[in-house]
Amino acid sequence: MDEVFKALADPTRRRLLDALYERDGQTLGQLCERVEMTRFGVMKHLRILEEAGLVTTGRAGREKHHFLNPVPLQHIYDRWVSKYAARWTRALAELKRELEER
């Protein structure tokens, strides 16, 4: 999970993930159009995203396409978000019930 948090810590990498969410299977050139940096810079960010398992690649002829892999994000949600959100939703549901009973 450390690699995923490291990957998500950078706003450029989050922007690249958002771009892949909007349209999966983009090439490096297409992703470069989404951010203001060199191809080499985008490649470095994509490598970090790949190492974290957030992006996978596939080839179609000479082109390399990048795809969003949401599984690591789901693992983070399951581990960190859902257990804390459950407490709040229970408390809000209880508050709603109490207010409606008055």
C-alpha positions in Angstrom: 0.0 0.0 0.0 2.9 2.4 0.5 3.6 2.5 -3.2 -0.1 3.4 -3.9 0.0 6.2 -1.3 3.2 7.5 -2.8 1.8 7.4 -6.2 -1.4 9.2 -5.1 0.6 11.9 -3.3 1.5 13.7 -6.5 -1.1 15.9 -8.2 0.2 15.2 -11.7 -0.2 11.5 -11.1 -3.7 12.0 -9.8 -4.4 14.0 -13.0 -3.1 11.2 -15.1 -5.3 8.7 -13.3 -8.3 11.0 -13.8 -7.5 11.2 -17.5 -7.4 7.4 -17.7 -10.7 7.2 -15.8 -12.3 9.6 -18.3 -10.9 7.6 -21.3 -9.0 4.4 -20.7 -6.4 3.1 -23.0 -4.6 6.3 -23.9 -1.1 6.5 -25.4 1.8 8.4 -23.9 1.2 11.2 -26.5 -2.4 11.5 -25.5 -1.6 11.7 -21.8 1.1 14.3 -22.5 -1.6 16.5 -23.9 -3.3 16.4 -20.4 -0.3 17.8 -18.4 2.2 20.5 -19.1 5.5 18.6 -18.9 7.9 16.8 -21.1 7.2 13.2 -22.4 10.1 12.1 -20.2 8.4 13.6 -17.1 5.1 11.9 -17.9 6.9 8.6 -18.5 8.5 8.9 -15.0 5.1 9.5 -13.4 3.6 6.6 -15.4 6.4 4.3 -14.2 5.5 5.1 -10.6 1.8 4.5 -11.3 2.7 1.2 -12.9 4.9 0.2 -10.0 2.0 0.9 -7.6 -0.2 -1.3 -9.8 -2.5 1.7 -10.6 -1.8 1.6 -14.3 -1.3 -1.3 -16.6 -0.2 -1.3 -20.2 -0.8 -3.1 -23.4 0.5 -2.9 -26.9 -1.5 -2.5 -30.1 1.0 -2.6 -32.9 3.6 0.0 -32.2 1.5 1.9 -29.7 1.6 1.3 -26.0 -1.7 2.0 -24.3 -2.2 2.8 -20.6 -5.1 1.5 -18.6 -6.4 2.4 -15.1 -6.4 -0.5 -12.6 -8.8 0.5 -9.8 -8.0 -2.6 -7.7 -5.3 -1.0 -5.5 -7.7 1.9 -4.8 -10.4 -0.5 -3.7 -8.0 -2.1 -1.4 -7.2 1.3 0.2 -10.9 2.0 0.5 -11.6 -1.4 2.1 -8.7 -1.0 4.5 -8.9 2.7 5.4 -12.0 4.4 4.3 -14.9 2.0 4.7 -14.2 1.1 8.3 -14.1 4.7 9.4 -17.0 5.7 7.2 -19.2 2.9 8.7 -18.9 4.5 12.2 -20.0 7.9 10.8 -22.9 6.5 8.8 -24.1 4.6 11.8 -23.9 7.7 14.0 -25.8 9.8 11.3 -28.5 7.2 10.9 -28.9 7.1 14.7 -29.1 10.9 14.9 -31.7 10.9 12.1 -33.8 8.3 13.9 -33.6 10.2 17.1 -34.6 13.5 15.4 -37.5 11.9 13.6 -38.8 10.4 16.9 -39.1 13.9 18.5 
